Amino acid sequence: MAFLLDPWSAERPQLGSEDSGDAEEQGAEVELLEALRAKPAEPIPAGFGDLYVVDGSRRLEARLLEERPDGLHFAGLGQFGVGAVRLGGEGKPAAELTGLRTERRLLLSGELSSWQEREFCLPAGPGGSGACTYLALPGAENQPEGASQKLQAEMLQAEMELAERLAEQSPGALILLDGPLRGQASQRRVLGYVKSQRTQYLRGAQAALLSELQPGERTPLMRLHYRYQASRLSWYVRLASPRPYQDPRSGLIRLEAFAPETGELAGWVRELASYGGTLLGKLASRPHQDQRAPQNLLPTGALERAIARRMGDARLIYRRIQRRLFQEAAS
């Protein structure tokens, strides 16, 4: 009996999760747009402009139970942050953070009633820690993971809004959004960067190509037709070769862009696909830098650390939440 290792942590798998499945199960029909063979990476063109890497992080800071007339309901206190790293072209700073912000939410199930709190406040704490306010956000499912899922959805929406705003402000820049695209179709230069392979878009003989890719090479472009979402153009890229004891799909990422409504292939997508392996290879992390290497890009890791600093120490915040609830119960 032989085993292969998923190099990411057991809590955050690279190759599968509870929502894993085939493209058909996700409502997608796959149409190959090129011959089924590996495509080598080309050099980055001279004069390549700005690149923005957009990402977010979330943290559920406390799970709560809310007392209501009809019984206890699940709730939570959470925080999320979004931002971008701008990698400048010629004559500009090598890298800088932009658009960084954090938000706190009081996550409630169902609709917000007139008698419910609109915010949850933590007074200033010892040691100079400032006051914190969690704004009420209704609509979570009344189940144990409802608050966490609602916080995730809020963060993903904020990421997409930031990506669209940066694309509008910098029309010539490339926006790399960590994760799949969401929302309404847009023809701006926004590219979804999917690190984990949870849905299989290439199957059977087609899927064998994924294991054969060399670093920098990509699969053919494909169009993903969804039942209830906008169509996308997508392709896989290998960032690094897996080690002998790892799953042969390790080191793969998938890129996607909204497909034009006319059915044509956006010119910037074809151009980017030609040199994307070279560009992303320069940004890929190494195992000694990140456990999610090589897929968790260096700018993404830097952004995650910046957001974590902005959020503050989770243990101290949890103690302040405990203190606030203890004082209410004792009064």
C-alpha positions in Angstrom: 0.0 0.0 0.0 1.4 3.4 -1.0 0.4 6.9 0.2 1.0 10.4 -1.2 1.1 13.5 0.8 -1.0 16.7 0.5 1.7 19.2 1.4 -0.7 21.7 2.9 -1.9 21.5 6.5 -4.6 18.9 7.4 -7.0 21.7 8.3 -6.5 23.5 5.0 -6.2 20.8 2.2 -4.9 21.6 -1.2 -6.6 18.9 -3.1 -10.0 18.4 -1.7 -12.6 19.3 0.9 -16.2 18.5 1.7 -17.4 20.5 -1.4 -15.0 18.7 -3.7 -16.4 17.3 -6.9 -16.5 17.2 -10.7 -17.3 20.2 -12.9 -20.7 18.6 -13.7 -21.6 18.6 -10.0 -20.8 22.3 -9.8 -23.1 23.0 -12.8 -20.3 23.7 -15.3 -19.9 22.4 -18.8 -16.2 22.4 -20.0 -15.3 23.4 -23.6 -11.6 23.2 -24.6 -10.6 26.1 -26.8 -7.1 24.7 -27.8 -5.5 21.4 -28.6 -5.0 19.1 -25.5 -1.3 19.6 -24.9 1.0 21.4 -22.6 1.8 25.1 -23.5 5.2 26.4 -22.6 5.6 29.7 -20.8 6.8 32.7 -22.8 8.9 35.7 -21.4 7.1 38.6 -19.7 6.6 41.3 -22.3 8.7 44.5 -22.1 6.8 47.4 -20.5 4.6 45.1 -18.4 2.6 47.5 -16.1 1.3 47.3 -12.6 0.1 44.1 -11.0 -2.3 44.2 -8.0 -2.6 41.1 -5.8 -5.9 41.3 -3.9 -6.7 39.1 -0.9 -8.6 39.0 2.4 -8.6 37.2 5.7 -11.3 36.6 8.3 -11.5 35.6 11.9 -14.4 34.5 14.0 -13.5 35.9 17.3 -16.3 34.5 19.5 -19.3 32.1 19.0 -22.4 33.4 20.7 -25.9 32.3 21.5 -28.6 35.0 21.3 -31.6 34.8 23.6 -34.8 35.5 21.7 -38.5 35.1 22.5 -38.6 31.8 20.5 -35.4 30.4 22.1 -31.6 30.5 21.6 -30.2 31.4 18.2 -26.6 31.0 16.9 -24.6 34.2 16.5 -21.0 35.4 16.5 -18.5 38.2 16.6 -16.0 38.3 13.7 -13.6 40.5 11.8 -12.4 40.5 8.2 -9.8 42.5 6.3 -9.1 43.0 2.7 -6.3 44.8 0.8 -3.9 44.6 -2.1 -0.2 44.6 -2.9 0.8 46.7 -5.8 3.8 45.4 -7.7 5.0 48.4 -9.8 6.4 48.4 -13.3 9.6 50.1 -14.4 10.5 53.2 -12.4 8.0 52.5 -9.6 8.4 51.1 -6.1 8.9 47.4 -6.1 5.9 46.7 -3.8 3.5 48.6 -1.6 0.3 47.9 0.3 -2.9 49.7 -0.8 -6.6 49.6 0.1 -6.0 47.9 3.4 -9.0 47.9 5.7 -10.6 45.8 8.4 -14.3 45.5 9.5 -15.9 44.0 12.6 -19.4 42.4 12.5 -22.0 41.1 15.0 -23.3 38.2 13.0 -27.0 37.4 13.6 -29.3 34.8 12.1 -32.5 35.7 10.3 -33.9 39.3 9.9 -32.9 42.2 12.2 -35.8 43.0 14.5 -36.4 46.4 16.0 -35.6 45.2 19.5 -32.2 43.7 18.6 -28.9 45.4 19.2 -27.4 47.2 16.2 -23.9 46.9 17.4 -21.7 45.2 20.0 -19.1 47.5 21.6 -16.0 46.8 23.6 -14.8 49.7 25.7 -11.1 50.7 25.6 -9.1 48.1 27.4 -6.0 48.1 29.6 -2.6 48.8 28.0 -3.9 51.3 25.6 -6.1 49.1 23.5 -8.8 51.1 21.8 -12.6 50.7 21.8 -14.0 48.2 19.3 -17.4 48.2 17.6 -19.0 45.2 15.8 -21.8 46.3 13.5 -24.8 44.1 13.3 -25.0 41.9 10.1 -28.2 39.8 9.9 -28.9 37.0 7.5 -26.8 34.2 8.8 -28.2 30.7 8.9 -29.3 29.6 12.4 -26.9 26.7 12.7 -23.4 26.4 14.3 -21.4 27.4 11.2 -23.9 30.1 10.1 -21.9 33.1 11.6 -18.6 31.8 10.1 -20.2 31.4 6.6 -21.8 34.8 6.7 -18.5 36.4 7.6 -16.8 34.5 4.8 -19.4 35.8 2.3 -19.0 39.4 3.5 -15.2 39.1 3.1 -15.4 37.7 -0.4 -17.8 40.5 -1.5 -15.3 43.1 -0.1 -12.5 41.4 -2.1 -14.4 41.5 -5.3 -15.4 45.1 -4.8 -11.8 46.1 -4.2 -10.6 44.3 -7.3 -13.2 46.0 -9.5 -12.4 49.4 -8.0 -8.6 49.0 -8.6 -9.3 47.8 -12.2 -11.5 50.9 -12.8 -8.8 53.3 -11.3 -5.9 51.6 -13.2 -7.3 50.4 -16.5 -3.9 49.2 -17.7 -3.1 47.2 -14.6 -3.6 43.5 -14.1 -5.7 42.6 -11.0 -5.0 39.2 -9.5 -7.8 38.2 -7.1 -7.0 35.4 -4.7 -9.8 32.9 -5.2 -12.5 32.4 -7.9 -14.4 35.3 -9.4 -17.8 36.2 -8.1 -20.6 38.5 -8.9 -21.6 40.0 -12.2 -19.6 39.4 -15.3 -17.0 42.2 -16.0 -14.6 42.6 -18.9 -12.0 44.5 -16.8 -8.6 42.9 -16.3 -9.5 41.0 -13.2 -8.1 37.4 -12.9 -9.2 34.9 -10.4 -6.3 32.9 -8.9 -7.5 29.5 -7.4 -4.9 27.8 -5.2 -6.7 24.6 -4.2 -8.0 22.0 -6.6 -11.4 21.2 -5.1 -13.4 20.9 -8.4 -12.1 18.8 -11.3 -12.6 20.5 -14.6 -10.4 18.1 -16.6 -11.3 14.4 -16.2 -10.2 11.1 -17.6 -7.6 11.4 -20.3 -7.7 15.2 -20.1 -6.8 15.1 -16.4 -3.6 13.1 -17.2 -2.2 16.3 -18.7 -2.1 18.0 -15.2 0.4 15.5 -13.9 2.6 15.9 -17.0 2.9 19.7 -16.8 6.4 21.1 -16.1 7.0 24.3 -14.1 5.7 27.3 -16.0 3.6 25.2 -18.5 -0.1 25.5 -18.8 -3.1 23.5 -20.0 -5.2 24.6 -23.0 -7.6 27.5 -22.5 -11.1 26.3 -21.7 -14.5 28.0 -21.4 -16.6 27.1 -18.4 -20.3 27.3 -19.0 -22.3 27.5 -15.8 -26.0 27.1 -15.3 -26.5 30.0 -13.0 -23.3 32.0 -13.2 -21.4 34.0 -15.9 -19.2 31.9 -18.2 -15.4 32.0 -17.5 -12.2 31.4 -19.4 -9.8 29.2 -17.4 -6.6 27.3 -17.5 -4.2 25.5 -15.2 -0.5 26.4 -14.6 2.2 24.4 -12.8 4.3 26.6 -10.5 6.7 23.9 -9.2 7.3 20.2 -9.6 5.9 18.0 -6.8 8.3 16.0 -4.7 8.3 12.2 -5.2 6.1 11.6 -2.1 3.5 14.2 -3.0 0.4 14.0 -5.1 1.4 14.7 -8.7 -1.2 17.5 -8.8 0.7 19.5 -6.1 2.0 22.9 -7.2 -0.9 23.5 -9.6 -3.1 26.6 -9.7 -6.0 27.5 -11.9 -6.7 31.0 -13.4 -10.0 32.3 -14.6 -11.4 35.4 -16.2 -15.0 36.3 -17.1 -15.7 35.3 -20.7 -17.0 37.9 -23.2 -20.7 37.6 -23.9 -20.0 37.4 -27.6 -18.3 34.1 -27.2 -15.0 35.5 -28.4 -11.7 35.0 -26.5 -10.6 38.3 -24.8 -7.3 39.3 -26.3 -5.7 40.2 -22.9 -6.6 36.7 -21.6 -4.8 34.9 -24.5 -1.8 37.2 -24.1 -1.6 36.7 -20.3 -2.0 32.9 -20.6 1.1 32.9 -22.8 3.4 34.4 -20.2 1.4 33.8 -17.0 3.6 30.8 -15.9 6.7 33.0 -16.1 5.1 35.8 -14.1 3.6 33.7 -11.4 6.7 31.6 -11.1 8.6 34.7 -10.0 6.0 35.3 -7.3 5.6 31.8 -6.0 6.6 31.0 -2.4 9.0 28.3 -1.3 8.4 25.6 1.3 10.6 27.3 3.9 8.5 30.5 3.5 5.0 29.2 3.5 3.4 25.8 4.2 1.0 26.5 1.3 3.9 26.9 -1.1 4.2 27.4 -4.0 0.5 28.4 -4.5 0.4 31.0 -1.8 2.2 33.8 -3.6 4.8 35.9 -1.7 2.6 39.1 -2.1 -0.4 37.2 -0.7 1.6 36.0 2.3 2.8 39.6 3.0 -0.8 40.9 2.7 -2.1 38.2 5.1 0.4 39.2 7.7 -0.4 42.9 7.3 -4.2 42.2 7.8 -3.4 40.0 10.9 -1.5 42.9 12.4 -4.3 45.3 11.7 -6.8 42.9 13.3 -4.9 42.7 16.6 -4.2 39.8 19.0 -7.1 37.3 18.9 -6.5 36.2 22.5 -6.7 39.7 24.0 -9.8 40.5 22.0 -11.5 37.3 23.3 -10.7 38.2 26.9 -12.2 41.6 26.3 -15.4 40.0 25.0 -15.5 37.7 28.0 -15.1 40.7 30.3 -17.9 42.6 28.6 -20.3 39.6 28.8 -19.3 38.9 32.4 -20.1 42.5 33.4 -23.5 42.4 31.7 -24.4 39.1 33.5 -23.3 40.5 36.8 -25.2 43.7 36.6 
